[in-house]
Amino acid sequence: MDIVMLAASIVLFTILSAAVLFLMFRFSSFFAMLLLTSPILLAALILPDMTQIFLAQEHFLLANGQVPVNNYHVLFIVWSTLTGIIVYSEFLTWYMSRRRV
């Protein structure tokens, strides 16, 4: 069961990351941020028990078994990385488009 949950987590986070990056490059950073936050928030509102079970799934332990790494830790890493990429691209776009006086 742990391998199935690990595979499902990898697939879900990979699809989410690819979709967000595709939207950011093809359309808009705003839509990418919406896609980044809305699936998890909607899942938490519609299926709270199932979402809690999925996010609390433990993958491995660090520091001699004292620090568990769960799906929500992985989700936060994905969120922070993609949010940083989106914000940086917005700042870079703004900086490159401004005119020198």
C-alpha positions in Angstrom: 0.0 0.0 0.0 2.9 2.4 0.7 4.3 1.9 -2.8 0.9 2.6 -4.3 0.5 5.8 -2.3 4.1 6.9 -3.2 3.4 6.3 -6.9 0.1 8.2 -6.7 1.8 11.1 -4.9 4.6 11.3 -7.5 2.1 11.2 -10.3 -0.2 13.8 -8.7 2.6 16.2 -7.9 4.2 15.8 -11.3 1.0 16.4 -13.2 0.3 19.5 -11.0 3.8 20.9 -11.6 3.7 20.3 -15.3 0.2 21.8 -15.6 1.2 24.9 -13.6 4.4 25.4 -15.7 2.4 24.9 -18.9 -0.2 27.5 -17.9 2.5 29.9 -16.8 4.4 29.8 -20.0 1.4 29.5 -22.4 -1.1 31.8 -20.8 -0.7 33.7 -17.6 0.9 33.6 -14.2 -2.4 34.4 -12.6 -4.0 31.2 -14.0 -0.9 29.2 -12.9 -1.4 30.4 -9.4 -5.1 29.6 -9.5 -4.2 26.1 -10.7 -1.5 25.7 -8.1 -3.8 26.4 -5.1 -7.3 25.4 -6.2 -7.1 21.6 -6.6 -5.8 21.0 -3.0 -8.1 23.6 -1.5 -11.2 22.2 -3.4 -10.2 18.7 -2.4 -10.0 19.8 1.2 -13.4 21.3 1.0 -15.1 18.6 -0.9 -13.4 15.5 0.5 -11.8 16.5 3.7 -11.3 13.0 5.2 -9.7 11.6 2.0 -7.5 14.7 1.6 -6.3 14.5 5.1 -5.4 10.8 4.7 -3.6 11.6 1.5 -1.6 14.5 2.9 -0.7 12.7 6.1 0.7 9.7 4.3 4.2 9.2 5.7 7.0 8.4 3.2 10.1 8.2 5.3 11.7 9.4 8.5 14.7 11.7 9.0 17.0 12.4 12.0 16.9 8.8 13.4 13.1 8.5 13.1 12.2 11.8 14.8 11.1 13.8 11.7 8.5 12.2 9.5 8.2 13.4 5.8 4.6 13.3 4.7 2.8 14.3 1.5 2.0 17.7 2.8 5.8 18.4 3.3 6.2 17.4 -0.4 3.3 19.6 -1.4 4.8 22.6 0.4 8.1 22.0 -1.4 6.2 21.9 -4.7 4.1 25.0 -3.8 7.1 27.1 -2.7 9.2 26.1 -5.7 6.5 26.9 -8.2 5.4 30.0 -6.5 9.0 31.2 -6.5 9.3 30.5 -10.2 6.0 32.4 -10.9 6.9 35.4 -8.8 10.4 35.6 -10.3 9.1 35.4 -13.8 6.5 38.2 -13.1 9.3 40.4 -11.6 11.6 39.7 -14.5 8.8 40.5 -17.0 8.0 43.7 -15.2 11.7 44.7 -15.0 12.4 43.9 -18.7 9.3 45.8 -19.9 9.9 49.1 -18.0 11.3 51.9 -20.0 14.4 53.8 -19.1 13.9 57.5 -18.7 
